[in-house]
Amino acid sequence: MSFIASALLVSIAAGVFGVASLLFFPFVQSLRVVRKERVPHRSMKA
């Protein structure tokens, strides 16, 4: 029973981590895009 319980916990943790990464990856990508877009504008203005 302990092996089955640990396997279920690992699968649930992997599923939660996968969903969190799928939700967090676009947010990080948008932040990187905003930073890349803001830096050239600042350098051109300066």
N, CA, C and O atoms as a CHARMM CRD file, in Angstrom:
* protein
*
  184
    1    1 MET  N      0.83200  -1.21100   0.00000 PROA 1      0.00000
    2    1 MET  CA     0.00000   0.00000   0.00000 PROA 1      0.00000
    3    1 MET  C      0.86600   1.26000   0.00000 PROA 1      0.00000
    4    1 MET  O      0.52300   2.25200  -0.64200 PROA 1      0.00000
    5    2 SER  N      1.99100   1.21700   0.72300 PROA 2      0.00000
    6    2 SER  CA     2.84500   2.41100   0.80300 PROA 2      0.00000
    7    2 SER  C      3.42400   2.73800  -0.57900 PROA 2      0.00000
    8    2 SER  O      3.55000   3.90600  -0.94700 PROA 2      0.00000
    9    3 PHE  N      3.77500   1.68400  -1.34200 PROA 3      0.00000
   10    3 PHE  CA     4.32700   1.93400  -2.68000 PROA 3      0.00000
   11    3 PHE  C      3.26800   2.58000  -3.58000 PROA 3      0.00000
   12    3 PHE  O      3.56800   3.49800  -4.34400 PROA 3      0.00000
   13    4 ILE  N      2.03400   2.09400  -3.48000 PROA 4      0.00000
   14    4 ILE  CA     0.95300   2.65800  -4.30300 PROA 4      0.00000
   15    4 ILE  C      0.68700   4.10900  -3.89100 PROA 4      0.00000
   16    4 ILE  O      0.47300   4.97400  -4.74000 PROA 4      0.00000
   17    5 ALA  N      0.70400   4.36300  -2.58800 PROA 5      0.00000
   18    5 ALA  CA     0.45400   5.72400  -2.10200 PROA 5      0.00000
   19    5 ALA  C      1.55600   6.66300  -2.57700 PROA 5      0.00000
   20    5 ALA  O      1.28000   7.78200  -3.00800 PROA 5      0.00000
   21    6 SER  N      2.81400   6.20200  -2.50000 PROA 6      0.00000
   22    6 SER  CA     3.92700   7.05300  -2.93500 PROA 6      0.00000
   23    6 SER  C      3.84900   7.28600  -4.44100 PROA 6      0.00000
   24    6 SER  O      4.13600   8.38700  -4.91200 PROA 6      0.00000
   25    7 ALA  N      3.46600   6.26500  -5.19500 PROA 7      0.00000
   26    7 ALA  CA     3.34600   6.42600  -6.64400 PROA 7      0.00000
   27    7 ALA  C      2.24500   7.43400  -6.97600 PROA 7      0.00000
   28    7 ALA  O      2.40300   8.25100  -7.88200 PROA 7      0.00000
   29    8 LEU  N      1.13900   7.37700  -6.24700 PROA 8      0.00000
   30    8 LEU  CA     0.05400   8.33700  -6.48300 PROA 8      0.00000
   31    8 LEU  C      0.51500   9.74700  -6.13900 PROA 8      0.00000
   32    8 LEU  O      0.21200  10.69600  -6.86300 PROA 8      0.00000
   33    9 LEU  N      1.24900   9.88700  -5.03500 PROA 9      0.00000
   34    9 LEU  CA     1.73700  11.21900  -4.64600 PROA 9      0.00000
   35    9 LEU  C      2.68300  11.76400  -5.70000 PROA 9      0.00000
   36    9 LEU  O      2.62500  12.94600  -6.03900 PROA 9      0.00000
   37   10 VAL  N      3.56200  10.90100  -6.22500 PROA 10     0.00000
   38   10 VAL  CA     4.52600  11.34800  -7.24100 PROA 10     0.00000
   39   10 VAL  C      3.78600  11.75500  -8.51200 PROA 10     0.00000
   40   10 VAL  O      4.11800  12.76900  -9.12600 PROA 10     0.00000
   41   11 SER  N      2.78100  10.96600  -8.91200 PROA 11     0.00000
   42   11 SER  CA     2.03500  11.29300 -10.13400 PROA 11     0.00000
   43   11 SER  C      1.25700  12.59300  -9.95200 PROA 11     0.00000
   44   11 SER  O      1.19600  13.41500 -10.86500 PROA 11     0.00000
   45   12 ILE  N      0.66600  12.77800  -8.77800 PROA 12     0.00000
   46   12 ILE  CA    -0.08300  14.02100  -8.52100 PROA 12     0.00000
   47   12 ILE  C      0.87500  15.20500  -8.51700 PROA 12     0.00000
   48   12 ILE  O      0.56100  16.25400  -9.07900 PROA 12     0.00000
   49   13 ALA  N      2.03800  15.05200  -7.89100 PROA 13     0.00000
   50   13 ALA  CA     3.01500  16.14000  -7.85200 PROA 13     0.00000
   51   13 ALA  C      3.48600  16.46600  -9.26600 PROA 13     0.00000
   52   13 ALA  O      3.64100  17.63600  -9.61600 PROA 13     0.00000
   53   14 ALA  N      3.71500  15.43300 -10.08100 PROA 14     0.00000
   54   14 ALA  CA     4.15800  15.66000 -11.46200 PROA 14     0.00000
   55   14 ALA  C      3.06400  16.38000 -12.25900 PROA 14     0.00000
   56   14 ALA  O      3.36500  17.26400 -13.06100 PROA 14     0.00000
   57   15 GLY  N      1.81100  16.01000 -12.04500 PROA 15     0.00000
   58   15 GLY  CA     0.71000  16.67100 -12.75600 PROA 15     0.00000
   59   15 GLY  C      0.59400  18.13400 -12.34200 PROA 15     0.00000
   60   15 GLY  O      0.41500  19.00800 -13.19100 PROA 15     0.00000
   61   16 VAL  N      0.69500  18.40400 -11.04600 PROA 16     0.00000
   62   16 VAL  CA     0.61000  19.79200 -10.56100 PROA 16     0.00000
   63   16 VAL  C      1.78500  20.60000 -11.10100 PROA 16     0.00000
   64   16 VAL  O      1.61300  21.75000 -11.50600 PROA 16     0.00000
   65   17 PHE  N      2.98000  20.00600 -11.11000 PROA 17     0.00000
   66   17 PHE  CA     4.15600  20.71300 -11.61700 PROA 17     0.00000
   67   17 PHE  C      4.00500  20.99200 -13.11400 PROA 17     0.00000
   68   17 PHE  O      4.38200  22.06200 -13.59100 PROA 17     0.00000
   69   18 GLY  N      3.45800  20.03300 -13.84400 PROA 18     0.00000
   70   18 GLY  CA     3.26800  20.23200 -15.28500 PROA 18     0.00000
   71   18 GLY  C      2.27600  21.35500 -15.56500 PROA 18     0.00000
   72   18 GLY  O      2.51300  22.19300 -16.43600 PROA 18     0.00000
   73   19 VAL  N      1.16400  21.37500 -14.82600 PROA 19     0.00000
   74   19 VAL  CA     0.16900  22.43800 -15.02600 PROA 19     0.00000
   75   19 VAL  C      0.76200  23.78700 -14.63900 PROA 19     0.00000
   76   19 VAL  O      0.55500  24.78200 -15.33300 PROA 19     0.00000
   77   20 ALA  N      1.50800  23.82000 -13.52000 PROA 20     0.00000
   78   20 ALA  CA     2.10500  25.08200 -13.06900 PROA 20     0.00000
   79   20 ALA  C      3.11600  25.58800 -14.10300 PROA 20     0.00000
   80   20 ALA  O      3.17100  26.78500 -14.38500 PROA 20     0.00000
   81   21 SER  N      3.91300  24.67600 -14.66600 PROA 21     0.00000
   82   21 SER  CA     4.91200  25.09100 -15.66600 PROA 21     0.00000
   83   21 SER  C      4.21100  25.59200 -16.92700 PROA 21     0.00000
   84   21 SER  O      4.65900  26.56100 -17.54100 PROA 21     0.00000
   85   22 LEU  N      3.10000  24.93000 -17.32200 PROA 22     0.00000
   86   22 LEU  CA     2.37100  25.37100 -18.52100 PROA 22     0.00000
   87   22 LEU  C      1.76600  26.75500 -18.29500 PROA 22     0.00000
   88   22 LEU  O      1.70100  27.56500 -19.21900 PROA 22     0.00000
   89   23 LEU  N      1.32200  27.02500 -17.06100 PROA 23     0.00000
   90   23 LEU  CA     0.73000  28.34000 -16.77900 PROA 23     0.00000
   91   23 LEU  C      1.81300  29.39300 -16.58300 PROA 23     0.00000
   92   23 LEU  O      1.59900  30.56800 -16.88200 PROA 23     0.00000
   93   24 PHE  N      2.97500  28.98000 -16.08300 PROA 24     0.00000
   94   24 PHE  CA     4.02300  29.94900 -15.74700 PROA 24     0.00000
   95   24 PHE  C      4.91000  30.27000 -16.94500 PROA 24     0.00000
   96   24 PHE  O      5.45900  31.36900 -17.01900 PROA 24     0.00000
   97   25 PHE  N      5.06300  29.33100 -17.89000 PROA 25     0.00000
   98   25 PHE  CA     5.96900  29.54300 -19.02900 PROA 25     0.00000
   99   25 PHE  C      5.53600  30.72700 -19.90100 PROA 25     0.00000
  100   25 PHE  O      6.38100  31.56200 -20.22300 PROA 25     0.00000
  101   26 PRO  N      4.26500  30.84100 -20.29800 PROA 26     0.00000
  102   26 PRO  CA     3.85700  32.00400 -21.10700 PROA 26     0.00000
  103   26 PRO  C      4.06700  33.31700 -20.36700 PROA 26     0.00000
  104   26 PRO  O      4.39500  34.33200 -20.98100 PROA 26     0.00000
  105   27 PHE  N      3.87600  33.30200 -19.02700 PROA 27     0.00000
  106   27 PHE  CA     4.07800  34.52100 -18.23700 PROA 27     0.00000
  107   27 PHE  C      5.54200  34.94300 -18.29400 PROA 27     0.00000
  108   27 PHE  O      5.84100  36.12600 -18.46100 PROA 27     0.00000
  109   28 VAL  N      6.45600  33.98300 -18.15500 PROA 28     0.00000
  110   28 VAL  CA     7.88600  34.29900 -18.21600 PROA 28     0.00000
  111   28 VAL  C      8.25300  34.75600 -19.62400 PROA 28     0.00000
  112   28 VAL  O      9.04700  35.68200 -19.79100 PROA 28     0.00000
  113   29 GLN  N      7.67500  34.10500 -20.64300 PROA 29     0.00000
  114   29 GLN  CA     7.96700  34.50100 -22.02500 PROA 29     0.00000
  115   29 GLN  C      7.50300  35.92300 -22.28600 PROA 29     0.00000
  116   29 GLN  O      8.20800  36.69500 -22.93600 PROA 29     0.00000
  117   30 SER  N      6.31800  36.28200 -21.78200 PROA 30     0.00000
  118   30 SER  CA     5.81000  37.64400 -21.99600 PROA 30     0.00000
  119   30 SER  C      6.71000  38.64600 -21.29500 PROA 30     0.00000
  120   30 SER  O      6.95200  39.73400 -21.81800 PROA 30     0.00000
  121   31 LEU  N      7.21400  38.29100 -20.10400 PROA 31     0.00000
  122   31 LEU  CA     8.11600  39.20300 -19.39100 PROA 31     0.00000
  123   31 LEU  C      9.39700  39.39700 -20.19700 PROA 31     0.00000
  124   31 LEU  O      9.90100  40.51500 -20.30200 PROA 31     0.00000
  125   32 ARG  N      9.92400  38.31400 -20.76500 PROA 32     0.00000
  126   32 ARG  CA    11.15700  38.42600 -21.55800 PROA 32     0.00000
  127   32 ARG  C     10.91100  39.28900 -22.79500 PROA 32     0.00000
  128   32 ARG  O     11.75800  40.10400 -23.16000 PROA 32     0.00000
  129   33 VAL  N      9.76200  39.11400 -23.43800 PROA 33     0.00000
  130   33 VAL  CA     9.45000  39.90300 -24.63700 PROA 33     0.00000
  131   33 VAL  C      9.33400  41.37700 -24.26200 PROA 33     0.00000
  132   33 VAL  O      9.83700  42.24100 -24.98000 PROA 33     0.00000
  133   34 VAL  N      8.67300  41.67200 -23.14100 PROA 34     0.00000
  134   34 VAL  CA     8.51600  43.07000 -22.71700 PROA 34     0.00000
  135   34 VAL  C      9.88200  43.67000 -22.42300 PROA 34     0.00000
  136   34 VAL  O     10.15000  44.81100 -22.80000 PROA 34     0.00000
  137   35 ARG  N     10.74200  42.92100 -21.76000 PROA 35     0.00000
  138   35 ARG  CA    12.07800  43.44500 -21.44000 PROA 35     0.00000
  139   35 ARG  C     12.87500  43.68500 -22.72500 PROA 35     0.00000
  140   35 ARG  O     13.56700  44.69600 -22.84400 PROA 35     0.00000
  141   36 LYS  N     12.78100  42.76600 -23.67800 PROA 36     0.00000
  142   36 LYS  CA    13.52500  42.93500 -24.93700 PROA 36     0.00000
  143   36 LYS  C     12.99100  44.12900 -25.71900 PROA 36     0.00000
  144   36 LYS  O     13.75600  44.83000 -26.38200 PROA 36     0.00000
  145   37 GLU  N     11.66700  44.36800 -25.64500 PROA 37     0.00000
  146   37 GLU  CA    11.09300  45.49500 -26.39000 PROA 37     0.00000
  147   37 GLU  C     11.41300  46.82100 -25.70600 PROA 37     0.00000
  148   37 GLU  O     11.60100  47.83300 -26.38100 PROA 37     0.00000
  149   38 ARG  N     11.47600  46.82500 -24.37600 PROA 38     0.00000
  150   38 ARG  CA    11.68800  48.08500 -23.65700 PROA 38     0.00000
  151   38 ARG  C     13.13700  48.55100 -23.74900 PROA 38     0.00000
  152   38 ARG  O     13.39200  49.75400 -23.82000 PROA 38     0.00000
  153   39 VAL  N     14.08500  47.62600 -23.74800 PROA 39     0.00000
  154   39 VAL  CA    15.50000  48.02400 -23.73900 PROA 39     0.00000
  155   39 VAL  C     15.89300  48.79000 -25.00600 PROA 39     0.00000
  156   39 VAL  O     16.52600  49.83900 -24.88300 PROA 39     0.00000
  157   40 PRO  N     15.55300  48.32500 -26.22800 PROA 40     0.00000
  158   40 PRO  CA    15.94200  49.08100 -27.43500 PROA 40     0.00000
  159   40 PRO  C     15.31000  50.47400 -27.46100 PROA 40     0.00000
  160   40 PRO  O     15.95600  51.43400 -27.88200 PROA 40     0.00000
  161   41 HSD  N     14.04100  50.59800 -27.01200 PROA 41     0.00000
  162   41 HSD  CA    13.39900  51.91200 -27.02100 PROA 41     0.00000
  163   41 HSD  C     14.14900  52.86900 -26.10000 PROA 41     0.00000
  164   41 HSD  O     14.35300  54.03500 -26.43800 PROA 41     0.00000
  165   42 ARG  N     14.55500  52.37200 -24.94000 PROA 42     0.00000
  166   42 ARG  CA    15.28400  53.23500 -24.00400 PROA 42     0.00000
  167   42 ARG  C     16.63000  53.63500 -24.58800 PROA 42     0.00000
  168   42 ARG  O     17.05100  54.78300 -24.44300 PROA 42     0.00000
  169   43 SER  N     17.30800  52.70200 -25.24500 PROA 43     0.00000
  170   43 SER  CA    18.62600  53.01800 -25.80800 PROA 43     0.00000
  171   43 SER  C     18.47800  54.01100 -26.96500 PROA 43     0.00000
  172   43 SER  O     19.33400  54.87600 -27.15300 PROA 43     0.00000
  173   44 MET  N     17.38700  53.88600 -27.74400 PROA 44     0.00000
  174   44 MET  CA    17.18300  54.81400 -28.85600 PROA 44     0.00000
  175   44 MET  C     16.84600  56.21100 -28.33300 PROA 44     0.00000
  176   44 MET  O     17.30800  57.20900 -28.88600 PROA 44     0.00000
  177   45 LYS  N     16.04100  56.28100 -27.26800 PROA 45     0.00000
  178   45 LYS  CA    15.70000  57.58700 -26.70000 PROA 45     0.00000
  179   45 LYS  C     16.93500  58.24000 -26.09300 PROA 45     0.00000
  180   45 LYS  O     17.13000  59.44800 -26.22600 PROA 45     0.00000
  181   46 ALA  N     17.76300  57.44800 -25.43200 PROA 46     0.00000
  182   46 ALA  CA    18.96300  58.00800 -24.79600 PROA 46     0.00000
  183   46 ALA  C     20.00600  58.27300 -25.87600 PROA 46     0.00000
  184   46 ALA  O     21.10200  58.74600 -25.57400 PROA 46     0.00000
